[in-house]
Amino acid sequence: MRALKHSVILLMLLAGSTIVANAQDSSTDLAKKLSNPIASLISVPFQLNYDSGYGPVDGHKAVLNIQPVIPFDLNDDWNVISRTIVPVTWQDDIAQDSGTQFGLGDTLQSFFFSPKQPSPGGLIWGVGPAILIPTATEPLLGGEKLGLGPTGVVLKQDGPWTYGTLANHIWSVAGDGSRADISSTFLQPFISYTTQDAWTFALNTESTYDWESNQWSVPINVSVSKLVTFDKQPVSFQLGARYWAESPEGGPQGWGVRAAMTFLFPK
C-alpha cells in the first residue's frame, strides 16, 4: 500500500511538472462535472487515504476506495446515478495489538434519482436508496451487517464555484447477531473552485455520527486536483490532506493524506 501511495503521488508530481494542458472549455467543463457527485458522466476514481493514531499503539490504516459512478437515462426528464464505493484496506494494530489485516471492506452502493435539468433556481439534486453490503473479507474490516437507508445530495454550480451537501443514513437490517448494530448518519458538505485551466481546489468534511455509540468522526479535507488528457483519455489527479477534528475513542488522530486518480468517460 505504501508503494501504491508513493506511485500515485509521483504520477501527480510528474503530471504537474511535465504536462501543460490547454485552457479549453471542454477540460474546464469536465473538471466542474467531476465536482458534481451526480453529474451525467461516467467516472472511475481510485482514492487512497492514509491515517494513523489508532488506539494506544498508534495504529495505521490505508484504504483504497474504488468508486465508479455510472449514470443511466431513466426517461427524457430523469437520470439514475449509480455510485459505488468498494474499499480495499490495509491496517495494522488499529485496536491495540490486533495485528495486520488486508482485504475488502464493506461496499456502499447508492442510487440517486435526479432531474436532468437543474431547478429554476439552479439547484441540482438527487435522492434514492443507499445499501451497505457486507463484503468484508475479515471481521476487523467490516461490520458483517446488511444496511439500508436513504441518501440525497443537493448542490449548485455558480460560475467556477460548486457547493452543496451529500448525506445518507444507514440502519443495519440483517447480519451477524453477535456484531454491533449499525445506525449512522453521514454528512458531506463541500465547496470547490475550478479554474479556466482545469485546476480544482476543494474543501469538505466527511462527518459520520454513530447513533449506537453517540460519537462523531469529523475529518476536514483540503485538496487540489488537475484534469489532464492522455491520448484523448481525460484523467484527474488529486492530492490532499485532512485533519481529524473529531474521532471516536481509539480512532485516527492528527493529520492524514489523500491521493486520487480518476478516469473520466464523457458521452
HELIX and SHEET records of a PDB file:
HELIX    1   1 ARG A    2  THR A   18  1                                  17    
HELIX    2   2 ASP A   25  LEU A   34  1                                  10    
HELIX    3   3 PRO A  139  LEU A  141  5                                   3    
SHEET    1   A13 VAL A  69  ASP A  73  0                                        
SHEET    2   A13 TRP A  78  ASP A  92 -1                                        
SHEET    3   A13 GLY A  59  ILE A  66 -1                                        
SHEET    4   A13 ILE A  42  TYR A  54 -1                                        
SHEET    5   A13 TRP A 255  PHE A 265 -1                                        
SHEET    6   A13 GLN A 233  GLU A 246 -1                                        
SHEET    7   A13 GLN A 215  PHE A 230 -1                                        
SHEET    8   A13 TRP A 199  THR A 205 -1                                        
SHEET    9   A13 SER A 183  THR A 194 -1                                        
SHEET   10   A13 TRP A 161  GLY A 175 -1                                        
SHEET   11   A13 LYS A 145  ASP A 158 -1                                        
SHEET   12   A13 LEU A 123  ILE A 133 -1                                        
SHEET   13   A13 THR A 107  PRO A 115 -1                                        
SHEET    1   B 8 VAL A  69  ASP A  73  0                                        
SHEET    2   B 8 TRP A  78  ASP A  92 -1                                        
SHEET    3   B 8 GLY A  59  ILE A  66 -1                                        
SHEET    4   B 8 ILE A  42  TYR A  54 -1                                        
SHEET    5   B 8 TRP A 255  PHE A 265 -1                                        
SHEET    6   B 8 GLN A 233  GLU A 246 -1                                        
SHEET    7   B 8 GLN A 215  PHE A 230 -1                                        
SHEET    8   B 8 SER A 207  ASP A 210 -1                                        
SHEET    1   C 3 VAL A  69  ASP A  73  0                                        
SHEET    2   C 3 TRP A  78  ASP A  92 -1                                        
SHEET    3   C 3 THR A 100  LEU A 104 -1                                        
END                                                                             
